[in-house]
Amino acid sequence: MPFEQPFPRSFVVSSVQTHAPARSGVYGISNAGEWIYIGETDDIREALLLHLQESNTVLLQRHPTGFVFEVCDRGKRLGRQDRLVLEYEPTCNRRLSKHL
């Protein structure tokens, strides 16, 4: 089942601050050609802002341009993230799973 929000918001600080809630949930980061990363967190806004502050990461090297999210409680987040990762096969999640 795809993300509830099908159209991404711009992955820049002002858009994240405006649109991403400071709530528990899952989020996806993409560019025009691929899904880059899908994560789960207690605070969607904070997690996205932290990604934007990182430097020289594989995620940023993929030139992310958009983000989507779903609010969900802590007990459902990990399962929802796993389903979304299987569906979208984001590049950075595949790289991470090879190192676990």
C-alpha positions in Angstrom: 0.0 0.0 0.0 1.6 3.3 -1.1 2.1 6.4 1.0 -1.2 8.1 1.9 0.2 11.4 0.5 1.1 10.6 -3.1 2.6 14.0 -4.1 5.9 15.0 -2.5 6.6 18.4 -0.9 9.8 20.2 -1.7 12.7 18.9 0.4 14.0 22.2 1.7 14.0 23.7 5.2 11.1 26.1 4.7 8.8 23.4 3.2 9.7 20.9 6.0 9.0 23.5 8.7 5.7 24.4 7.1 4.4 20.9 6.1 6.0 18.2 8.2 4.4 17.6 11.6 6.3 17.3 14.8 4.5 13.9 15.3 5.3 10.2 15.3 5.2 8.6 11.8 7.0 7.4 8.7 8.5 9.5 5.9 10.0 9.0 2.5 12.6 11.1 0.7 12.9 11.0 -3.1 14.1 12.7 -6.3 12.6 12.8 -9.7 13.9 9.3 -10.6 13.9 7.2 -7.4 13.0 6.7 -3.8 16.1 7.4 -1.7 15.1 6.7 1.9 12.2 5.7 4.0 12.4 6.1 7.8 10.3 6.1 10.9 10.6 8.5 13.9 9.0 10.0 16.9 9.2 13.5 15.2 8.8 13.6 11.4 9.8 17.3 11.2 12.9 16.9 13.3 14.1 13.8 11.4 13.7 15.5 8.0 15.5 18.7 9.2 18.3 16.5 10.5 18.7 14.9 7.1 18.9 18.4 5.6 21.7 19.4 8.0 23.8 16.3 7.2 26.8 16.7 4.9 28.4 14.3 2.5 25.9 11.5 3.1 24.8 9.0 0.5 21.3 10.3 0.9 22.3 13.9 0.0 24.5 12.6 -2.8 21.3 11.3 -4.5 20.1 14.9 -4.7 16.7 14.6 -2.9 14.0 17.0 -4.0 10.9 15.8 -2.2 9.4 14.2 0.9 6.2 12.6 1.9 5.0 11.4 5.3 2.3 9.6 7.3 1.4 10.2 10.9 1.1 7.0 12.8 1.6 5.8 16.4 4.8 4.3 17.6 3.4 0.8 17.7 2.6 0.8 14.0 5.6 2.7 12.6 8.2 0.0 12.1 5.7 -2.3 10.4 4.6 0.5 8.1 8.1 1.4 7.3 9.0 -2.2 6.5 6.0 -2.5 4.1 6.9 0.8 2.4 10.5 -0.2 2.0 9.4 -3.5 0.3 7.1 -1.6 -2.0 9.3 1.3 -3.0 12.8 -0.3 -2.6 14.6 3.0 -1.7 18.3 3.1 -2.6 19.6 4.0 0.9 17.5 1.4 2.7 18.9 -1.3 0.4 22.5 -0.1 1.1 21.8 -0.1 4.9 20.3 -3.6 4.9 23.4 -5.0 3.2 25.5 -3.8 6.1 23.4 -5.3 8.9 
